[in-house]
Amino acid sequence: MLRSEKGITGFADMDMDALIQRVRGVLVDPRNTLVADVRPAPPWPVAMREHAIPLVGGSAVAAAILGVVFGDGGLGAGLFGVLFTLLLKVVVGVAMLAAMGGITAFFSGMFGGQTDFETAFALVVLSMTPFYLGEAVLPLPAIGGFAALAGVIYALYVFYQGIDCVLGVPGEHRVKHFVLVLVSTLMLSLVVALIIGPLVLTGTP
């Protein structure tokens, strides 16, 4: 479960076995996994430390390694450029998850569902797991693109499930909530891409 019995002081005691179990649960039994891990919602720093940061960071590192093996990894020149690009991707990725959590909570309240940010953030963090798994293998020749696309589609499916079982948005408003969150997040992503795109491409601040 997405819980911390040792506080939220650092990463040293992060439960990797629990992380693997959550990832597997999201893939094979998303609805029950969401209910088990998000109700009640953990504090947002726990969700960030226990799932968001290792998920986004692991995805970025895996994609970088595969990119180097199979072609351009999209990293900056030199060790500093590589580290800067990876750090930037992790920071932006986690920040976008938090922003999507805020957007999700806002529209959930508009349609009669949960308005708690921690609930929405935990839902977003877990539901985007397939997306980042797909991103991790994107550099693979031939199958990488298909895996990434499948990750996007499945992540959206998991998120849609959570609108009901986690947020409690009434059925007649689920599609509207889903579309508004998706469009708002895409617009924000485009703005962020325009701002940080040159930094990722050059690997320099």
C-alpha positions, -999 to +999 in steps of 0.1 A: +000+000+000+010+036-006+018+042+031+048+052+052+052+038+087+086+054+091+077+090+084+086+112+054+122+121+062+141+106+034+145+080+007+168+055+026+138+035+039+117+035+007+101+001+003+111-010-032+091-042-029+059-022-022+067+000-052+070-031-075+038-045-061+020-012-068+033-010-103+021-046-109-012-038-093-018-008-115-011-029-146-031-060-138-058-048-113-060-010-115-094-004-099-087-024-067-052-011-065-064+025-067-090+018-039-064+001-017-037+027-021-056+060-024-085+055+001-076+070+025-051+091+007-015+092+020+001+126+026+013+140-007+050+139+003+047+101+009+031+096-025+058+118-041+087+100-023+073+064-025+060+064-061+063+096-081+100+103-078+113+067-082+088+062-111+097+094-130+134+091-122+136+054-131+118+060-163+142+089-173+173+069-165+161+038-183+152+059-214+186+076-213+205+043-211+184+028-240+188+060-259+226+057-256+226+021-266+202+024-296+209+060-307+206+096-295+194+096-259+185+133-261+210+141-234+234+170-230+271+168-238+294+157-211+287+144-176+272+177-164+249+179-194+237+143-188+230+149-151+214+183-157+191+169-184+180+139-162+175+161-132+154+185-152+133+157-166+126+144-131+118+178-116+095+187-145+078+153-145+070+153-108+059+190-110+035+181-139+021+152-118+014+177-090-001+202-114-024+175-128-033+165-093-044+201-086-064+203-118-080+169-111-091+181-076-104+214-089-127+198-116-137+170-092-151+195-068-169+213-096-187+180-104-195+169-069-165+147-062-135+148-038-117+182-036-088+169-015-054+175-033-037+145-016-064+121-030-062+136-065-024+136-064-022+100-053-047+090-080-026+108-107+007+094-095-006+058-096-026+061-128+003+076-148+025+046-140+019+029-174+027+062-191+062+064-175+068+027-181+061+033-218+084+064-217+112+042-203+113+019-234+105+046-260+141+044-275+137+007-283+137+003-321+104-008-337+085-016-305+093+015-284+068+038-300+040+012-297+049+005-261+048+043-253+015+047-270+000+018-252+013+033-219-005+066-226-038+048-235-037+025-205-027+054-181-057+073-193-079+043-188-067+038-152-072+075-145-107+073-158-114+044-135-102+065-105-126+094-113-153+071-101-139+047-075-115+073-059-129+107-065-165+098-064-175+120-093-211+111-103-214+089-134-231+116-155-201+139-150-172+114-154-166+121-191-167+159-187-143+157-158-119+134-177-120+157-208-114+189-189-085+174-169-069+160-201-073+192-221-061+214-192-030+192-186-022+191-223-023+229-226-001+232-195+023+206-209+026+226-242+035+258-222+061+239-201+076+223-233+080+257-249+098+270-218+121+241-210+124+225-244+157+244-253+172+234-219+165+197-225+179+198-260+211+216-251+216+201-217+227+234-202+210+259-179 
